[in-house]
Amino acid sequence: MKQFIQRARKQKLSVEDLGRTIETYSTETEVEAQFLDLCILFYRGYLSSLEHEGKEDFDGLLQRASYQFPMR
C-alpha cells in the first residue's frame, strides 16, 4: 500500500484522478478489484490526514517547490 501511495503522489494524482484511472483499468480478479477499492480509500485518507494536520510528505514538498520555481 505504501508503494501504491508513493507512486500516486509522484504522479501528482488527486483522489479524483486516481479514481478515474482505476475505473478505466480492467481487473483480472475480484481480489485485484477489492485491492484497488482499498487503495483509493487509503489514498483519500492519507491525503485528508496530511491536510487536516497541516503536514506535507516528501512528494508534496517537491510538488510545491516545482510550482515555486518552474523550469525555464
QUIJOQUI-V353558 format. One record per pair of residues at least 24 apart in sequence whose C-alpha atoms are under 10 Angstrom apart, sorted by the first residue. I is the first residue (numbers start at 1). J is the second residue. D is the distance in Angstrom with one decimal. If there is no record, write none. Layout:
i = <I:I>
j = <J:J>
d = <D:D>
This chain:
i = <1:1:1:1:1:1:2:2:2:4:4:4:4:4:5:5:5:5:5:5:5:6:6:6:6:7:8:8:9:9:9:9:9:9:9:10:10:10:10:10:11:11:12:12:12:13:14:14:14:15:15:15:15:15:15:16:16:18:18>
j = <35:36:38:39:42:43:39:42:43:36:39:40:42:43:39:40:42:43:44:46:47:43:57:58:59:59:43:59:43:47:57:58:59:60:63:58:59:60:62:63:59:63:59:60:63:43:43:44:47:40:41:43:44:45:47:40:44:43:44>
d = <9.2:9.9:9.0:6.8:8.1:8.9:9.6:9.5:9.5:9.7:7.4:9.7:9.8:8.6:7.8:9.1:8.2:6.1:9.8:8.4:9.6:9.6:9.7:9.5:7.8:9.5:8.4:9.7:9.2:9.5:9.1:9.2:6.1:7.3:9.1:9.5:6.0:8.4:9.0:8.5:9.3:9.9:8.4:8.4:7.6:10.0:9.1:8.7:8.9:7.1:9.1:7.0:6.0:9.7:8.3:9.3:9.3:8.9:9.7>
